[in-house]
Amino acid sequence: MAGAVLLLSVESSLENTADAVDRTIADGIAQQMLDQILTKKYVENAGAGGALADVLAGVGAALDELTGGGTELYDDVDDYNGYMANPPEDIYGQPLGTGDNAGGQRLANFRVPGAFFQNWRVRVQVYFVDPSDHRIVSSSATAYRAVQVVVERLEADGSAITLADRKRVISYIQPPAS
């Protein structure tokens, strides 16, 4: 009887450790994705003078930006709106942990095991937020955008468990008139 209780305790401890490792890795993936997104321009091309109306005109990737294997052609923040990858991918569309950061594959000995990220998904949303309270999603365009990256593990029953959820709010500042 004591042996069964001990084994149950060890199993529970191992599950908690594995879950903590998954959440730590997922948080790193979410932070890396945010860093990648936030190095891009706020907007594709602002008109003369960078008027806010020009900035707010379109949200999402243009057709020519969608022709790459991954996100390598995305050049502004809103291109990532609605982005989803299952399993997570690098910027060239290679499954995370397999690419060589140049669009090719790593040597086999240096790849993450194929099944490790198989049931993981990365989702990105870019949306406008209220200027006075950035926690509130705005129903109209504002100079403030939130970028939210969610990393999930998909379960056999179709449900998704959130492993990491990171959000940053960024603002558009109109350039000075020349």
C-alpha positions as CSV (number, residue, x, y, z in Angstrom):
1,M,0.0,0.0,0.0
2,A,2.8,2.4,0.9
3,G,4.6,1.6,-2.4
4,A,1.5,2.6,-4.4
5,V,1.1,5.9,-2.5
6,L,4.8,6.6,-3.1
7,L,4.6,5.8,-6.8
8,L,1.5,8.1,-7.1
9,S,3.4,10.9,-5.4
10,V,6.4,10.5,-7.8
11,E,4.1,10.4,-10.9
12,S,2.4,13.6,-9.7
13,S,5.7,15.3,-9.1
14,L,7.0,14.3,-12.6
15,E,3.8,15.7,-14.2
16,N,4.2,19.0,-12.4
17,T,7.8,19.2,-13.5
18,A,7.0,18.5,-17.1
19,D,4.2,21.1,-17.0
20,A,6.6,23.7,-15.6
21,V,9.1,22.9,-18.3
22,D,6.5,23.3,-21.0
23,R,5.3,26.6,-19.6
24,T,8.8,27.9,-19.4
25,I,9.5,27.0,-23.0
26,A,6.2,28.4,-24.1
27,D,6.9,31.7,-22.4
28,G,10.2,31.9,-24.2
29,I,8.5,31.3,-27.5
30,A,5.9,33.9,-26.8
31,Q,8.6,36.5,-25.8
32,Q,10.6,35.7,-28.8
33,M,7.6,36.2,-31.1
34,L,6.8,39.5,-29.4
35,D,10.4,40.6,-29.9
36,Q,10.2,39.6,-33.5
37,I,7.0,41.5,-34.1
38,L,8.0,44.7,-32.2
39,T,11.2,45.1,-34.3
40,K,8.9,45.8,-37.3
41,K,7.5,49.2,-38.3
42,Y,4.2,50.3,-36.7
43,V,2.6,50.6,-40.1
44,E,3.3,49.7,-43.8
45,N,3.6,53.1,-45.3
46,A,2.2,56.2,-43.8
47,G,1.2,58.9,-46.3
48,A,3.0,62.2,-46.6
49,G,3.6,63.5,-43.0
50,G,2.6,60.2,-41.5
51,A,-1.0,61.2,-40.7
52,L,-2.8,59.0,-38.3
53,A,-5.7,58.4,-40.8
54,D,-3.2,56.8,-43.2
55,V,-1.7,54.7,-40.4
56,L,-5.1,53.3,-39.4
57,A,-6.3,52.6,-43.0
58,G,-5.4,48.9,-43.1
59,V,-4.7,46.0,-40.8
60,G,-3.3,42.7,-41.8
61,A,-0.7,41.3,-44.2
62,A,-0.8,42.3,-47.9
63,L,-1.0,39.5,-50.5
64,D,2.7,39.9,-51.5
65,E,3.7,39.5,-47.8
66,L,1.8,36.2,-47.6
67,T,3.9,34.6,-50.4
68,G,6.8,33.7,-48.1
69,G,7.2,30.3,-46.4
70,G,6.6,31.9,-43.0
71,T,6.7,35.5,-41.7
72,E,10.0,36.6,-43.3
73,L,8.2,39.1,-45.6
74,Y,6.1,40.7,-42.8
75,D,7.5,44.2,-42.5
76,D,5.0,45.9,-40.1
77,V,3.3,45.0,-36.8
78,D,-0.3,44.5,-38.2
79,D,0.9,41.9,-40.7
80,Y,0.9,39.4,-37.8
81,N,-2.8,39.9,-37.0
82,G,-4.4,36.5,-37.2
83,Y,-1.1,34.7,-37.5
84,M,-1.3,31.1,-36.4
85,A,1.2,28.2,-36.6
86,N,0.6,24.6,-35.5
87,P,3.3,23.5,-34.7
88,P,5.2,26.7,-34.0
89,E,7.4,27.9,-36.8
90,D,10.5,30.0,-37.3
91,I,10.3,33.1,-39.6
92,Y,11.0,30.9,-42.7
93,G,8.1,28.5,-41.9
94,Q,10.3,25.7,-40.6
95,P,9.0,23.8,-37.5
96,L,10.5,25.4,-34.5
97,G,13.8,23.8,-33.4
98,T,14.5,22.3,-36.9
99,G,15.5,25.3,-39.0
100,D,18.9,26.8,-39.5
101,N,17.7,30.5,-39.4
102,A,18.4,30.7,-43.2
103,G,15.4,28.8,-44.5
104,G,17.0,25.4,-44.5
105,Q,17.2,22.5,-42.0
106,R,19.6,22.0,-39.2
107,L,21.8,18.9,-39.1
108,A,19.6,16.0,-37.8
109,N,21.6,15.7,-34.5
110,F,20.8,19.4,-33.6
111,R,17.0,19.3,-34.2
112,V,14.4,19.2,-31.6
113,P,12.6,15.8,-31.6
114,G,9.8,16.0,-34.2
115,A,7.0,15.2,-31.8
116,F,8.0,17.8,-29.1
117,F,6.0,20.7,-30.5
118,Q,3.6,18.7,-32.6
119,N,0.6,19.6,-30.4
120,W,1.6,23.2,-29.7
121,R,0.1,26.2,-31.4
122,V,1.1,29.9,-31.6
123,R,-1.6,32.5,-32.2
124,V,-1.1,36.3,-32.6
125,Q,-3.7,39.1,-32.4
126,V,-3.1,42.7,-33.1
127,Y,-5.9,45.0,-32.1
128,F,-6.7,48.6,-31.1
129,V,-7.1,49.5,-27.5
130,D,-8.8,52.3,-25.6
131,P,-6.4,55.3,-25.3
132,S,-7.3,55.8,-21.6
133,D,-7.4,52.2,-20.5
134,H,-5.2,49.8,-22.5
135,R,-7.0,46.7,-21.1
136,I,-10.1,47.6,-23.1
137,V,-10.4,46.6,-26.7
138,S,-11.4,49.5,-28.8
139,S,-14.3,49.2,-31.3
140,S,-12.7,51.9,-33.4
141,A,-9.2,52.7,-34.6
142,T,-6.9,54.5,-32.1
143,A,-3.2,55.3,-32.0
144,Y,-2.7,52.4,-29.5
145,R,-2.4,48.8,-30.5
146,A,-2.0,45.7,-28.4
147,V,0.0,42.8,-29.7
148,Q,-0.9,39.5,-28.0
149,V,0.9,36.2,-28.4
150,V,-0.7,33.0,-27.0
151,V,1.1,29.6,-27.0
152,E,-1.2,26.6,-26.4
153,R,-1.0,22.9,-26.2
154,L,-3.8,21.1,-28.0
155,E,-5.2,18.2,-26.2
156,A,-6.6,14.9,-27.7
157,D,-10.2,16.0,-26.9
158,G,-9.8,19.2,-29.0
159,S,-9.4,21.6,-26.1
160,A,-6.4,23.9,-25.8
161,I,-4.4,24.6,-22.7
162,T,-2.8,28.0,-22.6
163,L,0.9,27.7,-21.7
164,A,1.9,31.3,-22.2
165,D,0.0,34.5,-22.9
166,R,2.0,37.7,-23.4
167,K,0.8,41.2,-24.5
168,R,2.4,44.5,-25.3
169,V,0.7,47.8,-26.0
170,I,2.4,50.1,-28.6
171,S,1.6,53.6,-29.7
172,Y,1.9,55.5,-33.0
173,I,3.5,59.0,-32.7
174,Q,3.1,61.1,-35.8
175,P,6.5,62.3,-37.2
176,P,7.2,66.0,-37.1
177,A,6.3,68.0,-40.2
178,S,9.2,68.7,-42.4
